């Protein structure tokens, strides 16, 4: 067999069209390896392995992203984020950024909007969030996303702490959540594969993390943190005395 000279390793063998063997369980991208998940799959027989010196064997071990995401999260989540932003912008929505958060196993995506342009639309939360959900959840790029969190430009969609703060403080349960039960689901999500309800449809929601005044382009509050709650001269003085004050 002729081989590609730049290949790290080449496996030669056959795949049976009649013989099968049990495959699984397998630890998936959401951090679970369900012991009841296995199936009979075609049998592979490897007859020869050719490799170069210091061959590289890429291995992806999906699982919980708490210690850092793997390629499953970074590739699927990041690419889907870019496509979702493009989709929403194509339909004239004032979306500035979209990001599928690694800490959520890329099941959640934050959708950042320009509040001034949002106000120009003269739209309410229900209609706006329904429009976003209808576009994303009925499109292939939104297949693996089950929760969209709509935030303003004061929230960094790439920062889980920022998004969580907005979700916890601005999204009123039930009244600010818009559910979609007639859209394709991602069956690998554990609450779909092993939870109640249908496995292939529904289980998706758009969470409105904008207060009513934000739909009018207004913000009547100051964020109570070091960056936003103090004048620059105070912040500079504190930062210059970090060592003296025992802060580092």
C-alpha positions in Angstrom: 0.0 0.0 0.0 1.3 3.4 -1.0 1.4 5.8 2.0 1.4 9.5 2.4 4.9 10.5 3.4 3.8 13.3 5.7 1.5 11.0 7.7 2.4 10.4 11.3 0.8 7.0 11.3 -1.1 4.7 8.9 -3.4 1.9 10.0 -4.2 -0.8 7.5 -7.0 -3.3 7.9 -10.6 -4.1 7.1 -14.0 -3.2 8.3 -16.5 -6.1 8.3 -19.9 -5.8 6.8 -21.2 -8.7 8.8 -19.3 -9.0 12.1 -20.0 -6.6 14.9 -18.7 -6.0 18.4 -20.0 -4.0 21.4 -18.9 -0.4 21.4 -19.2 2.0 24.4 -19.9 3.4 26.8 -18.0 6.6 25.9 -17.4 9.7 27.9 -19.1 12.5 26.0 -18.6 16.3 25.7 -21.1 17.0 28.5 -19.1 15.1 31.1 -21.0 11.9 31.5 -20.3 8.3 30.5 -23.7 6.5 30.8 -23.1 2.8 31.5 -26.2 1.8 29.6 -25.0 3.4 26.4 -23.4 0.8 24.1 -24.3 -0.7 20.8 -23.1 -3.3 18.3 -20.9 -1.7 15.6 -18.9 -3.0 12.6 -15.7 -4.9 13.6 -12.4 -3.3 12.6 -9.4 -5.6 12.1 -6.0 -3.8 12.0 -3.4 -5.8 10.1 -0.5 -3.3 10.0 0.6 0.0 11.5 3.2 2.1 9.9 4.5 5.3 11.6 7.3 7.8 11.3 9.8 8.5 14.1 8.3 10.4 16.9 4.8 10.0 15.5 2.0 12.1 16.8 -1.3 10.4 17.7 -3.9 13.1 18.3 -6.3 12.1 21.1 -9.4 14.0 22.3 -10.8 13.0 25.7 -14.1 14.9 26.1 -15.6 15.5 29.5 -16.3 18.2 32.1 -14.8 21.5 31.0 -14.2 22.7 34.6 -10.5 22.1 34.3 -10.4 23.4 30.8 -12.3 22.7 27.6 -11.2 20.2 25.0 -11.5 20.3 21.2 -15.1 19.2 21.3 -16.0 22.4 23.1 -13.6 24.8 21.5 -14.4 23.7 17.9 -18.1 23.1 18.1 -18.9 25.9 20.5 -16.7 28.6 18.8 -17.7 27.8 15.3 -21.4 27.7 16.2 -21.0 31.0 18.0 -19.7 32.7 14.8 -22.5 31.2 12.7 -25.2 32.2 15.1 -23.9 35.8 15.2 -23.8 35.9 11.4 -27.3 34.4 11.2 -28.8 37.0 13.6 -27.0 39.9 11.9 -28.2 38.7 8.5 -31.7 39.1 9.7 -31.2 42.7 10.9 -31.0 42.1 14.6 -28.6 44.4 16.6 -26.4 41.5 17.8 -22.7 42.4 18.5 -21.3 39.2 19.9 -22.3 35.6 20.5 -20.3 33.0 22.5 -21.1 29.5 23.6 -19.7 29.3 27.1 -17.2 26.5 27.8 -18.2 26.3 31.4 -21.7 25.2 30.4 -20.3 22.5 28.1 -21.3 24.8 25.2 -25.0 24.2 26.0 -25.6 27.9 26.8 -24.7 30.8 24.5 -24.6 34.4 25.4 -26.1 36.8 22.8 -24.9 40.4 23.3 -27.0 43.2 21.8 -26.5 46.9 21.1 -29.1 48.5 23.4 -29.3 51.8 21.5 -30.1 50.0 18.2 -32.5 47.7 20.1 -34.4 50.7 21.3 -34.7 51.9 17.7 -36.5 48.7 16.8 -39.3 49.5 19.2 -39.7 45.9 20.2 -40.6 44.2 23.5 -38.7 41.3 25.2 -41.2 38.6 24.2 -41.2 39.4 20.5 -37.4 40.0 20.4 -36.5 36.8 22.3 -39.0 34.8 20.3 -37.5 36.1 17.0 -34.0 35.1 18.2 -35.1 31.6 19.3 -37.0 31.0 16.1 -33.9 31.8 14.0 -31.3 30.0 16.1 -33.2 26.9 17.3 -34.6 26.1 13.9 -31.1 26.4 12.2 -28.4 23.8 12.1 -25.9 26.2 13.8 -28.1 26.2 16.9 -28.5 22.5 17.1 -26.3 21.9 20.3 -27.4 25.1 22.0 -30.2 24.7 24.5 -30.2 28.1 26.3 -29.6 31.5 24.8 -29.0 34.3 27.2 -29.7 37.8 25.8 -27.5 40.5 27.4 -26.5 44.1 26.9 -23.2 45.6 25.9 -22.3 46.1 29.5 -21.9 42.4 29.8 -18.9 40.5 28.4 -20.4 37.4 26.7 -17.0 35.7 26.9 -16.9 36.0 30.7 -18.9 33.4 32.5 -18.9 35.5 35.7 -20.4 38.4 33.8 -23.1 36.3 32.1 -24.0 34.5 35.3 -24.4 37.8 37.1 -26.7 39.2 34.4 -28.7 35.9 34.3 -29.1 35.8 38.1 -30.1 39.4 38.6 -32.0 40.5 35.4 -33.8 37.4 34.2 -37.0 36.9 36.1 -37.9 33.2 36.2 -40.9 32.3 34.0 -41.7 35.9 32.9 -38.3 36.4 31.2 -38.0 32.9 29.8 -39.3 31.9 26.4 -39.5 28.2 25.8 -39.3 26.2 22.5 -40.6 22.6 22.6 -41.1 22.1 18.8 -37.5 22.6 17.7 -34.8 20.0 17.1 -32.9 19.1 20.3 -29.3 17.9 20.8 -29.9 14.3 22.1 -26.4 14.0 23.7 -27.4 16.6 26.3 -28.0 14.4 29.5 -31.4 15.9 30.4 -32.5 15.0 26.8 -31.0 11.5 26.6 -31.8 10.5 30.2 -34.3 13.0 31.4 -38.1 13.4 31.2 -39.8 14.2 28.0 -39.0 13.6 24.4 -35.3 13.1 23.4 -35.2 14.6 20.0 -37.3 17.8 20.3 -37.7 20.7 22.7 -35.9 21.5 25.9 -34.7 24.9 24.6 -35.2 28.4 26.0 -34.2 32.0 25.4 -33.5 33.9 28.7 -34.1 37.6 28.5 -31.3 39.1 30.7 -32.2 42.7 29.8 -34.3 44.9 32.2 -37.3 46.7 30.6 -35.5 50.0 30.5 -32.7 48.5 28.4 -35.2 48.0 25.6 -35.5 51.8 25.6 -31.7 52.2 25.4 -31.4 53.3 29.0 -29.3 52.2 32.0 -30.3 53.9 35.3 -27.7 52.1 37.5 -24.0 52.0 38.2 -22.4 48.6 38.5 -21.1 48.2 42.1 -17.6 46.8 41.5 -14.1 48.2 41.6 -13.9 48.9 37.9 -17.2 50.8 37.6 -18.0 52.0 41.1 -15.1 54.3 41.9 -13.5 57.4 40.2 -10.2 56.8 38.4 -8.1 58.7 40.9 -9.2 56.4 43.7 -8.6 53.3 41.6 -5.1 54.4 40.6 -4.3 55.2 44.3 -5.4 51.7 45.4 -3.6 49.9 42.6 -0.4 51.8 43.3 -0.5 50.8 47.0 -1.5 47.1 46.5 1.8 45.8 48.0 1.7 48.3 50.9 -1.9 47.3 51.7 -1.1 43.6 51.6 -3.3 42.9 48.6 -0.6 41.0 46.6 
